[in-house]
Amino acid sequence: MFITILAFKNLHGEKPLKLDAIVKLVKEPDNKYDTEAIACEVRYFGKIGYVANSTNTVIKGCMSSGRVFDKIDDEYFAKVKFITDNNAIAKILSADEFIEEIENPESDVHYLSENPSKLEAPH
């Protein structure tokens, strides 16, 4: 599954996303603008934007946050595959890809997770 990440800006002159970077996806069901909002966080920058949820912002071939919301846990991960000036396309990690990231002690999943010792593949 691919998603569009919106609204990230150059922070302090640096670009928060790099190709193959791990992005933490965090559901925000209490978001006052969108109850299916999914925030995007990266190591060193924190929250950088949201998964697109509008026909005007979702890049063709990607899923909206509304379509992804029930398919992922409250906290999950994706990997950046394409970057433009104003958005990015990321691939939500499959169970095998997630396990591979967990097994890599250098992976950002260990730095982005609320409880890295409890990381496990999705059911």
C-alpha positions as CSV (number, residue, x, y, z in Angstrom):
1,M,0.0,0.0,0.0
2,F,1.3,3.4,-0.9
3,I,0.4,6.7,0.8
4,T,0.9,10.4,0.0
5,I,2.5,12.4,2.8
6,L,1.5,16.1,2.8
7,A,2.5,19.3,4.4
8,F,6.1,18.7,5.3
9,K,8.3,21.8,5.1
10,N,12.0,22.4,5.1
11,L,12.7,22.7,8.8
12,H,15.7,24.8,9.8
13,G,16.9,24.7,6.1
14,E,17.0,20.9,6.2
15,K,14.7,18.5,4.3
16,P,13.0,16.2,6.9
17,L,12.6,13.3,4.4
18,K,15.1,11.3,2.5
19,L,14.6,8.3,0.2
20,D,14.1,5.1,2.1
21,A,13.6,7.0,5.4
22,I,11.3,5.3,7.9
23,V,8.2,7.3,8.8
24,K,6.1,6.6,11.8
25,L,2.4,6.7,11.2
26,V,0.3,7.7,14.2
27,K,-3.5,7.6,14.1
28,E,-5.2,10.7,15.5
29,P,-8.9,9.8,16.0
30,D,-9.4,12.9,18.2
31,N,-8.2,15.2,15.5
32,K,-10.7,18.1,15.3
33,Y,-10.4,18.4,11.5
34,D,-10.4,14.7,10.5
35,T,-11.2,11.7,12.7
36,E,-9.3,9.5,10.2
37,A,-6.1,11.6,10.4
38,I,-2.8,9.9,10.4
39,A,0.2,12.0,11.5
40,C,3.7,11.3,10.1
41,E,6.8,11.5,12.2
42,V,10.5,11.1,11.4
43,R,13.6,10.8,13.5
44,Y,15.2,14.1,14.5
45,F,12.2,16.2,13.3
46,G,9.1,14.8,15.0
47,K,5.8,15.4,13.3
48,I,6.3,16.6,9.7
49,G,2.8,16.3,8.2
50,Y,-0.1,14.0,7.5
51,V,-1.2,11.2,5.2
52,A,-3.4,12.8,2.5
53,N,-7.1,12.2,2.8
54,S,-8.7,14.2,0.0
55,T,-9.2,13.5,-3.7
56,N,-7.4,16.8,-4.3
57,T,-4.3,15.8,-2.4
58,V,-3.9,12.0,-2.7
59,I,-1.5,11.1,-5.6
60,K,-2.9,8.7,-8.1
61,G,-2.1,5.1,-7.1
62,C,-1.9,5.9,-3.4
63,M,-4.5,5.2,-0.7
64,S,-6.1,8.0,1.4
65,S,-5.7,8.0,5.2
66,G,-9.4,7.0,5.4
67,R,-8.7,3.8,3.4
68,V,-5.6,3.0,5.4
69,F,-6.9,4.0,8.9
70,D,-8.5,0.6,9.7
71,K,-5.7,-1.4,8.1
72,I,-2.9,-0.3,10.4
73,D,-2.3,-0.3,14.2
74,D,-2.4,2.9,16.2
75,E,1.3,3.2,15.5
76,Y,2.9,1.8,12.4
77,F,5.6,2.5,9.8
78,A,6.2,3.3,6.2
79,K,9.3,3.8,4.0
80,V,9.7,6.9,1.7
81,K,10.0,5.9,-1.9
82,F,9.5,9.2,-3.9
83,I,9.9,12.8,-2.9
84,T,8.7,16.0,-4.6
85,D,8.9,19.6,-3.4
86,N,5.6,19.5,-1.5
87,N,4.9,15.8,-0.7
88,A,6.2,12.3,-0.7
89,I,5.0,8.8,-1.5
90,A,5.7,6.2,1.1
91,K,5.1,2.4,1.1
92,I,3.5,1.0,4.2
93,L,5.7,-1.8,5.4
94,S,4.5,-5.3,4.9
95,A,4.8,-7.8,7.8
96,D,8.0,-9.2,6.4
97,E,9.5,-5.7,5.8
98,F,8.5,-4.7,9.3
99,I,10.3,-7.7,10.8
100,E,13.3,-6.9,8.7
101,E,13.3,-3.4,10.2
102,I,12.9,-4.7,13.7
103,E,15.8,-7.0,13.3
104,N,18.0,-4.2,12.2
105,P,19.2,-2.5,15.4
106,E,20.1,0.7,13.4
107,S,16.6,1.1,11.9
108,D,14.7,4.2,12.9
109,V,11.7,2.1,14.0
110,H,13.7,1.6,17.3
111,Y,14.0,5.4,17.8
112,L,10.5,6.3,16.7
113,S,8.5,3.7,18.6
114,E,6.9,4.6,21.9
115,N,7.9,1.2,23.2
116,P,10.7,-0.3,21.1
117,S,11.0,-3.4,23.3
118,K,7.4,-4.3,22.4
119,L,7.8,-4.0,18.6
120,E,6.3,-7.0,16.8
121,A,5.0,-7.7,13.3
122,P,1.3,-7.0,12.6
123,H,-1.1,-9.9,13.1
